[in-house]
Amino acid sequence: MGTGFLVDGKALHPSCPDVVLVTNAHVVSADHPGALHPDRALVTFRALECGPGRRIRRVLWSSPVDRLDVTVAELDGVPAQATRCPPARRRPVLRPDEPTSAYVIGHPRGREQVMLSVQDNRLLDADDTRLHYRTPTEEGSSGSPVFDRQWDLIAVHHAGGTRMARLNGRPGLYPANEGVWFDRVRQELAAALDAGRS
């Protein structure tokens, strides 16, 4: 069980469908042994409908778990009322004198009610691919969208723990959650689609 979200496919690549699902590759992937195979995945929109759910029509691109850990897929339909997450135009700036926040929305543990982290949401560090934040999450939050203060999408949540290795070659471990920058996802997906591979 995990979380996913919708994005305007054309904002990712001109060849993408109008709406795409984004989640983690460790949640849905044909290649990762612990993931749910796309043919068996069932996507539910719990706040909008209580039907049997939607199926994945095709995986457009998937990055290995040890790389970006992201899967982008086309569904066999989405509810008309479903909202697409707007990608941020730029990454938030990390400054020690001005704390920056990250907000995670998801369905941890498969709960019916959507959960939103609104306290202790400080961004801790970032490199070219990943960002670390203190925003609390629970199991099943994998694949959740991570938003900035303007509620624009900045990352895909994928990991966390009490002993995460620090970024940028800094020594030591600390408690943190980790997301993958969404602009990095967009760049790698576009490069793969332009090269004709998924």
FIVO-626177 format. One record per residue: residue number from 1; x, y, z of N, C-alpha, C in turn; residue in three letters. Coordinates in steps of 0.02 Angstrom, whole numbers. Example, Ala and Ser with C-alpha at 12.3 -4.5 7.8 and 13.67 -1.06 7.14 Angstrom:
// FIVO-626177
<1,<660,-284,390>,<615,-225,390>,<660,-165,390>,ALA>
<2,<642,-112,354>,<684,-53,357>,<645,2,394>,SER>
This chain:
// FIVO-626177
<1,<42,-59,0>,<0,0,0>,<44,62,0>,MET>
<2,<24,111,-38>,<62,173,-41>,<16,229,-63>,GLY>
<3,<46,287,-75>,<9,346,-96>,<34,365,-166>,THR>
<4,<-8,396,-205>,<11,423,-269>,<-26,488,-280>,GLY>
<5,<-10,523,-333>,<-43,586,-347>,<-44,598,-422>,PHE>
<6,<-87,643,-444>,<-95,659,-515>,<-58,722,-533>,LEU>
<7,<-31,722,-594>,<4,780,-621>,<-18,789,-693>,VAL>
<8,<-16,849,-718>,<-28,864,-788>,<28,832,-828>,ASP>
<9,<12,781,-868>,<63,745,-905>,<101,788,-954>,GLY>
<10,<67,836,-984>,<100,880,-1033>,<153,924,-1000>,LYS>
<11,<147,935,-934>,<197,974,-898>,<261,933,-888>,ALA>
<12,<255,867,-898>,<313,823,-892>,<347,812,-959>,LEU>
<13,<306,798,-1010>,<333,785,-1077>,<276,789,-1128>,HIS>
<14,<287,817,-1187>,<233,823,-1237>,<201,757,-1257>,PRO>
<15,<238,701,-1251>,<210,637,-1271>,<167,604,-1217>,SER>
<16,<166,632,-1157>,<128,603,-1102>,<53,616,-1110>,CYS>
<17,<11,574,-1082>,<-61,587,-1081>,<-76,650,-1041>,PRO>
<18,<-138,674,-1045>,<-156,736,-1010>,<-147,731,-934>,ASP>
<19,<-161,673,-906>,<-156,663,-834>,<-115,599,-822>,VAL>
<20,<-67,603,-775>,<-28,544,-758>,<-27,535,-682>,VAL>
<21,<-16,473,-662>,<-8,456,-592>,<67,452,-576>,LEU>
<22,<87,480,-520>,<156,476,-497>,<156,442,-429>,VAL>
<23,<200,393,-420>,<209,359,-356>,<281,334,-353>,THR>
<24,<297,295,-302>,<365,267,-297>,<370,203,-336>,ASN>
<25,<430,189,-361>,<443,125,-394>,<442,68,-344>,ALA>
<26,<456,82,-281>,<451,27,-232>,<379,13,-212>,HIS>
<27,<332,55,-236>,<260,43,-226>,<232,7,-287>,VAL>
<28,<245,33,-348>,<220,3,-410>,<277,0,-460>,VAL>
<29,<295,-61,-481>,<348,-70,-531>,<347,-142,-556>,SER>
<30,<364,-150,-619>,<370,-217,-647>,<438,-247,-630>,ALA>
<31,<486,-206,-609>,<555,-229,-600>,<576,-239,-527>,ASP>
<32,<546,-202,-481>,<567,-207,-411>,<531,-265,-378>,HIS>
<33,<568,-312,-347>,<536,-372,-320>,<487,-359,-263>,PRO>
<34,<495,-305,-226>,<450,-291,-170>,<390,-249,-189>,GLY>
<35,<387,-226,-251>,<333,-181,-273>,<274,-220,-301>,ALA>
<36,<218,-186,-303>,<159,-214,-335>,<167,-208,-410>,LEU>
<37,<157,-263,-446>,<162,-261,-519>,<106,-216,-547>,HIS>
<38,<120,-175,-598>,<68,-130,-625>,<4,-166,-646>,PRO>
<39,<9,-227,-670>,<-51,-265,-690>,<-97,-281,-631>,ASP>
<40,<-69,-281,-570>,<-108,-298,-511>,<-127,-238,-469>,ARG>
<41,<-101,-180,-487>,<-113,-119,-448>,<-185,-94,-456>,ALA>
<42,<-213,-70,-402>,<-279,-41,-401>,<-273,28,-370>,LEU>
<43,<-292,80,-407>,<-285,149,-384>,<-354,174,-363>,VAL>
<44,<-360,195,-300>,<-424,220,-275>,<-419,294,-260>,THR>
<45,<-474,329,-270>,<-481,400,-255>,<-530,405,-198>,PHE>
<46,<-506,394,-138>,<-549,384,-80>,<-593,444,-63>,ARG>
<47,<-570,503,-74>,<-610,562,-57>,<-663,577,-110>,ALA>
<48,<-656,546,-169>,<-701,564,-225>,<-750,509,-244>,LEU>
<49,<-731,447,-234>,<-774,392,-256>,<-760,330,-215>,GLU>
<50,<-808,287,-209>,<-799,226,-170>,<-807,164,-214>,CYS>
<51,<-797,171,-279>,<-803,115,-325>,<-743,68,-321>,GLY>
<52,<-737,24,-370>,<-684,-26,-368>,<-614,1,-381>,PRO>
<53,<-607,62,-404>,<-541,90,-417>,<-524,89,-490>,GLY>
<54,<-466,116,-505>,<-442,121,-574>,<-381,76,-583>,ARG>
<55,<-371,54,-644>,<-313,12,-661>,<-261,54,-698>,ARG>
<56,<-200,29,-696>,<-146,61,-733>,<-149,35,-805>,ILE>
<57,<-157,81,-851>,<-159,64,-923>,<-89,47,-947>,ARG>
<58,<-40,89,-929>,<29,75,-948>,<76,117,-905>,ARG>
<59,<134,90,-894>,<187,127,-860>,<225,166,-913>,VAL>
<60,<230,231,-904>,<264,274,-952>,<339,275,-940>,LEU>
<61,<357,270,-875>,<428,274,-855>,<434,253,-783>,TRP>
<62,<488,219,-769>,<501,199,-700>,<576,203,-687>,SER>
<63,<595,235,-633>,<665,241,-614>,<679,190,-558>,SER>
<64,<734,155,-561>,<749,104,-510>,<747,134,-439>,PRO>
<65,<733,91,-392>,<728,112,-322>,<793,144,-298>,VAL>
<66,<850,118,-321>,<914,146,-298>,<934,208,-337>,ASP>
<67,<892,230,-384>,<906,291,-422>,<859,346,-397>,ARG>
<68,<800,354,-429>,<751,404,-407>,<691,373,-372>,LEU>
<69,<680,308,-383>,<624,273,-350>,<556,304,-368>,ASP>
<70,<544,315,-433>,<482,346,-455>,<453,308,-514>,VAL>
<71,<387,300,-514>,<351,271,-570>,<299,322,-594>,THR>
<72,<295,332,-659>,<245,376,-690>,<203,332,-735>,VAL>
<73,<136,334,-726>,<92,289,-762>,<30,324,-787>,ALA>
<74,<0,295,-839>,<-65,317,-864>,<-118,271,-835>,GLU>
<75,<-172,299,-810>,<-227,260,-783>,<-281,249,-836>,LEU>
<76,<-326,202,-822>,<-381,190,-869>,<-437,240,-860>,ASP>
<77,<-424,294,-826>,<-471,348,-815>,<-461,378,-746>,GLY>
<78,<-482,441,-739>,<-479,473,-673>,<-546,509,-661>,VAL>
<79,<-565,516,-598>,<-628,553,-585>,<-623,625,-610>,PRO>
<80,<-679,650,-634>,<-681,718,-662>,<-660,770,-611>,ALA>
<81,<-674,757,-547>,<-659,806,-495>,<-588,801,-469>,GLN>
<82,<-549,753,-493>,<-481,742,-467>,<-436,802,-483>,ALA>
<83,<-398,823,-433>,<-353,880,-440>,<-283,858,-459>,THR>
<84,<-253,894,-504>,<-183,882,-522>,<-138,927,-480>,ARG>
<85,<-83,900,-457>,<-36,939,-417>,<6,984,-463>,CYS>
<86,<7,1048,-449>,<47,1094,-492>,<121,1093,-473>,PRO>
<87,<165,1074,-519>,<237,1075,-503>,<262,1146,-491>,PRO>
<88,<308,1151,-443>,<339,1216,-428>,<383,1237,-487>,ALA>
<89,<388,1301,-497>,<431,1327,-551>,<504,1323,-531>,ARG>
<90,<517,1326,-466>,<587,1321,-443>,<588,1289,-373>,ARG>
<91,<646,1265,-356>,<655,1235,-290>,<656,1290,-236>,ARG>
<92,<632,1273,-176>,<639,1322,-122>,<713,1331,-104>,PRO>
<93,<730,1390,-82>,<799,1405,-62>,<808,1387,11>,VAL>
<94,<861,1351,26>,<876,1332,95>,<924,1383,125>,LEU>
<95,<900,1418,176>,<941,1467,211>,<936,1454,286>,ARG>
<96,<993,1449,321>,<990,1435,392>,<954,1489,433>,PRO>
<97,<956,1551,408>,<925,1606,446>,<850,1612,432>,ASP>
<98,<825,1576,382>,<754,1580,364>,<728,1509,350>,GLU>
<99,<700,1476,401>,<678,1406,392>,<627,1399,335>,PRO>
<100,<636,1347,296>,<591,1330,241>,<553,1267,258>,THR>
<101,<490,1264,238>,<447,1207,256>,<432,1162,198>,SER>
<102,<415,1100,215>,<393,1050,167>,<331,1017,196>,ALA>
<103,<279,1011,156>,<215,982,178>,<201,918,139>,TYR>
<104,<183,865,175>,<170,800,144>,<96,783,154>,VAL>
<105,<63,763,100>,<-7,742,102>,<-10,670,77>,ILE>
<106,<-44,626,114>,<-48,557,91>,<-100,517,128>,GLY>
<107,<-98,452,116>,<-143,404,148>,<-101,352,185>,HIS>
<108,<-66,372,239>,<-24,323,274>,<-65,266,301>,PRO>
<109,<-35,206,297>,<-67,144,320>,<-133,130,285>,ARG>
<110,<-143,161,226>,<-203,150,187>,<-266,179,218>,GLY>
<111,<-259,227,262>,<-317,257,295>,<-364,288,243>,ARG>
<112,<-428,287,259>,<-477,320,217>,<-467,395,215>,GLU>
<113,<-452,424,273>,<-444,496,279>,<-374,517,257>,GLN>
<114,<-371,569,216>,<-307,596,195>,<-274,629,255>,VAL>
<115,<-208,621,260>,<-170,649,316>,<-124,704,290>,MET>
<116,<-119,758,328>,<-77,815,310>,<-32,832,369>,LEU>
<117,<32,837,357>,<80,856,408>,<85,932,410>,SER>
<118,<68,962,467>,<69,1036,472>,<116,1062,526>,VAL>
<119,<149,1018,562>,<195,1041,614>,<264,1009,604>,GLN>
<120,<315,1045,627>,<384,1021,623>,<403,1002,552>,ASP>
<121,<389,1046,505>,<396,1032,433>,<459,1061,402>,ASN>
<122,<510,1071,441>,<569,1107,416>,<609,1066,366>,ARG>
<123,<628,1099,311>,<677,1070,264>,<745,1071,299>,LEU>
<124,<781,1015,297>,<845,1009,331>,<904,1018,285>,LEU>
<125,<901,987,226>,<959,988,181>,<936,964,112>,ASP>
<126,<978,974,62>,<962,951,-6>,<1026,945,-46>,ALA>
<127,<1023,901,-97>,<1076,898,-147>,<1043,903,-215>,ASP>
<128,<1076,882,-268>,<1048,888,-335>,<987,843,-346>,ASP>
<129,<981,788,-307>,<928,739,-319>,<878,735,-262>,THR>
<130,<901,741,-201>,<858,728,-143>,<854,787,-96>,ARG>
<131,<801,787,-56>,<795,835,-2>,<775,799,61>,LEU>
<132,<798,824,117>,<781,797,183>,<738,847,221>,HIS>
<133,<690,821,259>,<644,863,296>,<623,826,359>,TYR>
<134,<600,865,408>,<578,836,471>,<503,819,470>,ARG>
<135,<468,838,418>,<396,828,413>,<378,756,433>,THR>
<136,<334,747,484>,<317,679,505>,<278,641,452>,PRO>
<137,<294,577,444>,<257,533,399>,<251,465,432>,THR>
<138,<209,422,404>,<200,354,428>,<207,306,369>,GLU>
<139,<212,242,385>,<214,191,333>,<153,198,288>,GLU>
<140,<163,191,223>,<109,201,176>,<108,270,146>,GLY>
<141,<153,314,170>,<160,381,141>,<203,381,79>,SER>
<142,<236,325,65>,<278,320,6>,<239,340,-57>,SER>
<143,<269,384,-97>,<237,408,-157>,<195,470,-147>,GLY>
<144,<195,497,-87>,<156,558,-73>,<188,619,-105>,SER>
<145,<147,669,-122>,<176,732,-146>,<204,772,-88>,PRO>
<146,<258,808,-101>,<287,854,-52>,<279,924,-81>,VAL>
<147,<251,969,-41>,<235,1036,-64>,<277,1089,-28>,PHE>
<148,<285,1147,-61>,<316,1204,-29>,<261,1246,4>,ASP>
<149,<279,1305,28>,<231,1348,63>,<175,1374,18>,ARG>
<150,<187,1375,-47>,<136,1398,-94>,<93,1340,-118>,GLN>
<151,<102,1281,-90>,<67,1219,-109>,<81,1200,-181>,TRP>
<152,<142,1212,-202>,<166,1188,-266>,<208,1125,-253>,ASP>
<153,<205,1078,-298>,<239,1014,-291>,<314,1023,-299>,LEU>
<154,<352,1000,-248>,<425,1004,-253>,<459,937,-254>,ILE>
<155,<426,884,-229>,<461,820,-223>,<411,762,-217>,ALA>
<156,<439,702,-224>,<402,639,-213>,<433,607,-151>,VAL>
<157,<392,599,-98>,<417,569,-37>,<431,495,-49>,HIS>
<158,<488,470,-22>,<501,399,-34>,<536,362,23>,HIS>
<159,<561,396,74>,<597,360,126>,<600,402,189>,ALA>
<160,<623,370,242>,<632,406,305>,<657,358,358>,GLY>
<161,<682,387,412>,<705,346,467>,<740,388,519>,GLY>
<162,<758,355,574>,<792,391,628>,<867,394,617>,THR>
<163,<892,357,568>,<965,356,555>,<979,364,480>,ARG>
<164,<957,419,453>,<969,434,382>,<1039,464,374>,MET>
<165,<1074,442,322>,<1139,470,307>,<1130,542,283>,ALA>
<166,<1171,586,310>,<1168,656,290>,<1187,665,217>,ARG>
<167,<1163,718,187>,<1177,733,117>,<1241,774,110>,LEU>
<168,<1263,781,48>,<1320,824,30>,<1385,803,64>,ASN>
<169,<1393,738,76>,<1455,713,105>,<1465,730,178>,GLY>
<170,<1414,757,210>,<1422,773,281>,<1423,708,322>,ARG>
<171,<1465,704,372>,<1469,642,412>,<1409,636,460>,PRO>
<172,<1394,574,477>,<1344,561,528>,<1276,544,502>,GLY>
<173,<1232,527,549>,<1163,507,535>,<1117,553,575>,LEU>
<174,<1056,559,552>,<1007,599,589>,<936,576,571>,TYR>
<175,<886,594,612>,<817,577,595>,<792,623,540>,PRO>
<176,<768,595,486>,<744,636,430>,<699,594,384>,ALA>
<177,<658,628,347>,<623,598,291>,<655,623,227>,ASN>
<178,<645,585,172>,<680,600,110>,<631,600,52>,GLU>
<179,<639,650,9>,<601,654,-53>,<649,663,-111>,GLY>
<180,<623,651,-171>,<661,661,-233>,<633,724,-267>,VAL>
<181,<678,771,-282>,<657,832,-314>,<615,817,-376>,TRP>
<182,<557,850,-383>,<514,835,-440>,<543,861,-505>,PHE>
<183,<581,915,-504>,<611,938,-566>,<663,888,-591>,ASP>
<184,<694,851,-546>,<741,797,-566>,<703,740,-599>,ARG>
<185,<645,723,-571>,<601,672,-602>,<583,693,-672>,VAL>
<186,<562,755,-680>,<541,780,-745>,<599,777,-796>,ARG>
<187,<659,796,-775>,<717,795,-819>,<733,724,-842>,GLN>
<188,<734,676,-796>,<754,608,-814>,<700,573,-854>,GLU>
<189,<636,586,-838>,<582,558,-877>,<585,584,-949>,LEU>
<190,<595,650,-957>,<599,680,-1024>,<657,651,-1064>,ALA>
<191,<715,643,-1031>,<773,616,-1066>,<760,545,-1089>,ALA>
<192,<727,505,-1046>,<712,436,-1064>,<661,432,-1121>,ALA>
<193,<609,473,-1118>,<559,472,-1172>,<587,499,-1238>,LEU>
<194,<630,549,-1234>,<662,575,-1295>,<708,523,-1326>,ASP>
<195,<737,482,-1284>,<782,429,-1309>,<744,367,-1331>,ALA>
<196,<678,368,-1321>,<637,311,-1343>,<638,251,-1297>,GLY>
<197,<653,262,-1234>,<652,207,-1187>,<608,226,-1128>,ARG>
<198,<582,176,-1094>,<542,188,-1034>,<569,146,-978>,SER>
